[in-house]
Amino acid sequence: MFNIFQDNFKEDPYWWDDAPPLKLTVDEIPKKVDVVIIGSGYSGLSCAIELARAGTEVLVIDKVEIGSGASSRAGGLTSGRAGVSKLINLEATVGDRRANEILEEADQAYTHLQDFIKFENIACDFHHCGRFMGAHSRRAYDKIAFKMIEYNKGKHQDFEMVTQAEQSKIVNSDYYKGGMFNHNAGTIHPAKYHGELVRLSIEAGVKLISNTLVKKITSTKSGKEVFTSNGSIKAESVMIGTGGYTDKLSPYHRKRIIPMSSTLIATEKIGRDRVNEILPLGCPVIDTKRIISYARRSPDGERILFGGRARFTPIGARKSTMILHETMVKIFPSLTDTQITHSWTGLMAFTFDFLPKLGVQDGNHYALACNGGSGIVMMSWLGRRAAQNILGKTNSLSAFQNLKYKTHPLYTGLPWFVPMVGTWYRFRDWTEEKIDKGR
Ligand SMILES: Cc1cc2nc3c(=O)[nH]c(=O)nc-3n(C[C@H](O)[C@H](O)[C@H](O)COP(=O)(O)OP(=O)(O)OC[C@H]3O[C@@H](n4cnc5c(N)ncnc54)[C@H](O)[C@@H]3O)c2cc1C
């Protein structure tokens, strides 16, 4: 039997070979700062940079190494409006006007990321290459053709349908039954981008402390007191950017965030020619399944990185790798004899209405929950918006601010229902494929 594991197989992100997480400690934790930010991912660091550049004294605290949350584990796919509403009927959820505002702001967030990377000279292998969403069935193709009308509203005409006959210029696989191409999307090296945010934070004067658990936040007469495993700090404001790793520190958020694991694998180097044969346009490809999977080139163009969800119950890294390898080969049979060098998993934050959240609760600011693969753009943006709220610098409210933040009476933070929902989603994906084959 073919051994899919290369000898030097690692259960760490492929990205960490270039940009590993950082252990940053201090002799003594500061007694007082203006703002404490909890979480050193994109939301925490984007907030920190904006605040520090406005002259605020900022401390970022993380319970593990800086950057070992979701932000250095992502697939590196970046987009605006397609990312934020792909899982829901946005108009039915928030109404026409708010839906338009959300889509506009998501586009603004993507444009901002591009400008930020350019003007700050951020070395993160960013490519504005577009993205293909391949339909896993003909029914799914019809559904995204309908969704495209929502995306192309007003001045935006950056989505187009691609038939199965035309798709070979983008992706070499019979698995997809045509799909939708989004011109306004790209790819990034997520850990290099994160590392550059650390650099900009430090240059702006932000203090970062890793391996320090924040246990409790209380309100005082003059602001906040933050209790950590290394002592307590007084602050005027607190920002919570804890994503899918949100713990009992904030019971309000814990009851409203559903942590979902997601896995990626990296193939061995197969060479640019083979990679270009599979993804000739160089853009990533995601599918339309409820349990999505996606493929992209590595930044050096030598490998395929393949992501998705292996299982909804905890299984080991090797088992997840085998399941993802099998899915990858189903889509790209030419990768059958390809070994895997890296496999890693991280936690994404979902909400009950599948929308990201920005706001203030118990006097603490928060920017949370990307709801799937749109966190690079959205969490960077919402972190920055949270900073503007803290500074009182906003002329207009973000479309993501003060959205209803639902919970469920039976949910306390342990996602017991996820395996059941996962099985149901898998069944629906499977039946759709079967019906398609029977047509
Ligand atoms: C495998 C995977 C693939 C993904 N692919 C993509 C993609 O292709 N494109 C995309 O846009 N998005 C993708 N995402 C989503 C994206 O990575 C996240 O949305 C984003 O990184 C979240 O950033 P964040 O700052 O909110 O949280 P994180 O980066 O998760 O940071 C939160 C931090 O808070 C810390 N923390 C939590 N509680 C405490 C506490 N009590 N005290 C101290 N520290 C605490 C954690 O240790 C963690 O480091 C992916 C996610 C995963 C896991």
PDBQT file of the ligand as one rigid body, heavy atoms in Angstrom, charges set to zero:
ROOT
HETATM    1  C1  LIG A 501      -7.127  25.561   9.317  1.00  0.00    +0.000 C 
HETATM    2  C2  LIG A 501      -7.706  26.917   9.064  1.00  0.00    +0.000 A 
HETATM    3  C3  LIG A 501      -7.765  27.409   7.762  1.00  0.00    +0.000 A 
HETATM    4  C4  LIG A 501      -8.268  28.696   7.526  1.00  0.00    +0.000 A 
HETATM    5  N1  LIG A 501      -8.228  29.202   6.258  1.00  0.00    +0.000 NA
HETATM    6  C5  LIG A 501      -8.571  30.478   6.035  1.00  0.00    +0.000 A 
HETATM    7  C6  LIG A 501      -8.412  31.054   4.744  1.00  0.00    +0.000 A 
HETATM    8  O1  LIG A 501      -7.940  30.413   3.806  1.00  0.00    +0.000 OA
HETATM    9  N2  LIG A 501      -8.774  32.349   4.584  1.00  0.00    +0.000 N 
HETATM   10  C7  LIG A 501      -9.264  33.110   5.608  1.00  0.00    +0.000 A 
HETATM   11  O2  LIG A 501      -9.570  34.280   5.395  1.00  0.00    +0.000 OA
HETATM   12  N3  LIG A 501      -9.422  32.589   6.854  1.00  0.00    +0.000 NA
HETATM   13  C8  LIG A 501      -9.082  31.308   7.084  1.00  0.00    +0.000 A 
HETATM   14  N4  LIG A 501      -9.205  30.782   8.340  1.00  0.00    +0.000 N 
HETATM   15  C9  LIG A 501      -9.775  31.624   9.406  1.00  0.00    +0.000 C 
HETATM   16  C10 LIG A 501      -8.767  32.606   9.968  1.00  0.00    +0.000 C 
HETATM   17  O3  LIG A 501      -7.542  31.964  10.183  1.00  0.00    +0.000 OA
HETATM   18  C11 LIG A 501      -9.304  33.164  11.275  1.00  0.00    +0.000 C 
HETATM   19  O4  LIG A 501     -10.565  33.716  11.068  1.00  0.00    +0.000 OA
HETATM   20  C12 LIG A 501      -8.454  34.269  11.871  1.00  0.00    +0.000 C 
HETATM   21  O5  LIG A 501      -7.101  33.920  11.907  1.00  0.00    +0.000 OA
HETATM   22  C13 LIG A 501      -8.952  34.594  13.253  1.00  0.00    +0.000 C 
HETATM   23  O6  LIG A 501      -8.149  35.603  13.808  1.00  0.00    +0.000 OA
HETATM   24  P1  LIG A 501      -8.411  36.061  15.283  1.00  0.00    +0.000 P 
HETATM   25  O7  LIG A 501      -7.463  37.139  15.566  1.00  0.00    +0.000 OA
HETATM   26  O8  LIG A 501      -9.866  36.326  15.468  1.00  0.00    +0.000 OA
HETATM   27  O9  LIG A 501      -8.132  34.742  16.176  1.00  0.00    +0.000 OA
HETATM   28  P2  LIG A 501      -6.833  33.814  16.385  1.00  0.00    +0.000 P 
HETATM   29  O10 LIG A 501      -5.821  34.014  15.330  1.00  0.00    +0.000 OA
HETATM   30  O11 LIG A 501      -7.358  32.425  16.565  1.00  0.00    +0.000 OA
HETATM   31  O12 LIG A 501      -6.220  34.354  17.731  1.00  0.00    +0.000 OA
HETATM   32  C14 LIG A 501      -6.898  34.220  18.946  1.00  0.00    +0.000 C 
HETATM   33  C15 LIG A 501      -5.869  34.120  20.053  1.00  0.00    +0.000 C 
HETATM   34  O13 LIG A 501      -6.515  34.345  21.323  1.00  0.00    +0.000 OA
HETATM   35  C16 LIG A 501      -5.762  33.642  22.284  1.00  0.00    +0.000 C 
HETATM   36  N5  LIG A 501      -6.579  33.494  23.506  1.00  0.00    +0.000 N 
HETATM   37  C17 LIG A 501      -7.796  32.935  23.624  1.00  0.00    +0.000 A 
HETATM   38  N6  LIG A 501      -8.231  32.996  24.900  1.00  0.00    +0.000 NA
HETATM   39  C18 LIG A 501      -7.259  33.607  25.607  1.00  0.00    +0.000 A 
HETATM   40  C19 LIG A 501      -7.098  33.943  26.990  1.00  0.00    +0.000 A 
HETATM   41  N7  LIG A 501      -8.035  33.670  27.902  1.00  0.00    +0.000 N 
HETATM   42  N8  LIG A 501      -5.950  34.543  27.378  1.00  0.00    +0.000 NA
HETATM   43  C20 LIG A 501      -4.967  34.840  26.475  1.00  0.00    +0.000 A 
HETATM   44  N9  LIG A 501      -5.063  34.531  25.163  1.00  0.00    +0.000 NA
HETATM   45  C21 LIG A 501      -6.195  33.931  24.741  1.00  0.00    +0.000 A 
HETATM   46  C22 LIG A 501      -5.466  32.316  21.599  1.00  0.00    +0.000 C 
HETATM   47  O14 LIG A 501      -4.380  31.652  22.184  1.00  0.00    +0.000 OA
HETATM   48  C23 LIG A 501      -5.192  32.771  20.149  1.00  0.00    +0.000 C 
HETATM   49  O15 LIG A 501      -3.808  32.881  19.875  1.00  0.00    +0.000 OA
HETATM   50  C24 LIG A 501      -8.748  29.492   8.612  1.00  0.00    +0.000 A 
HETATM   51  C25 LIG A 501      -8.693  28.979   9.914  1.00  0.00    +0.000 A 
HETATM   52  C26 LIG A 501      -8.178  27.722  10.150  1.00  0.00    +0.000 A 
HETATM   53  C27 LIG A 501      -8.124  27.217  11.559  1.00  0.00    +0.000 C 
ENDROOT
TORSDOF 0
